[in-house]
């Protein structure tokens, strides 16, 4: 009669061991499933961050392109203004020569000539016309010179503003390039 009791005791022990092993395998499976779930969450999070970085990188690249286009336009405008300034300098020199000629002619006629004509009463109408003409030419030349100087001042102001704008755009481009590099580094 002891054999069936021994077999039953052995069978109970084997059953308990199998149950313990089954519980251990179940716990290991749960651990692996938990680890896989965490890994999927981490991968999803990293993938979302990578997609966000790609979007940021595309936005920075677009900003750089727009900024480069703006820099190119400002540079072209600056070149046009520099050409216009050179042309106006040439005009100013021509007007200065013309004014110098008028002043020289008036000086050559001088006060003695005007006084002599006035005292001798020789051709007063001609002298009056000449003085009137000289005054009109001088006034016209002075107004042209003033307008020209105002134009030069405006060009100088525009050139200063464009240069400042160009410098600012170049700084923005440098910042965007730096951001783009940082995003590329973060992406890798």
CORGI-V156767 format. One line per field, one symbol per residue. psi: psi as a letter, one per 40 degrees, with the letter a starting at -180 (. if undefined). Layout:
BEGIN
psi->???
END
This chain:
BEGIN
psi->eddddddddddddddddddddddddddddddddddddddddddddddddddddddddddddddddddddddddddddddddddddddddddddddddddddddddddddidddddddddefhgdddddddddddddddddddddddddddddddddddddddddddddddddddddddddddddddd.
END
